[in-house]
Amino acid sequence: MRRILLTFLFALSLMAVLPQRMSAAANIEIIDNDFQQITVTVTSAGVLHVTGANGYVLQVYNVLGVRVASIKVEGNDKRIDLPLKSGCYIVKVGNVVRKISINR
């Protein structure tokens, strides 16, 4: 009898706690403020064409993960001539990451 009573009280206490947590979780709203579409392309001459990244910082990493360039993007349509050797690089602008290959 004691075990049944304890089980009933435990279930009752769970029912009292769970609706409060559910109502708190229901008040969470996720807002995505990223209205811009950032695009990164590279020409055969090694010039980066970045659109939609005004005010962001463009970072270039080599394949070892070492940052080789960091440039603040001014304007929505920017062309950047990178003084890099031939090879593969990782370009990061905001939350956009692209792999590029430069052949000189």
Stockholm file with secondary structure:
# STOCKHOLM 1.0

chainA/1-104         MRRILLTFLFALSLMAVLPQRMSAAANIEIIDNDFQQITVTVTSAGVLHVTGANGYVLQVYNVLGVRVASIKVEGNDKRIDLPLKSGCYIVKVGNVVRKISINR
#=GR chainA/1-104 SS CHHHHHHHHHHHHHHHHHHHHHHHHHTCCCCCCCCCCCEEEECTTSEEEEESCTTCEEEEEETTSCEEEEEECCSSEEEEECCCCSEEEEEEETTEEEEEEECC
#=GC SS_cons         CHHHHHHHHHHHHHHHHHHHHHHHHHTCCCCCCCCCCCEEEECTTSEEEEESCTTCEEEEEETTSCEEEEEECCSSEEEEECCCCSEEEEEEETTEEEEEEECC
//
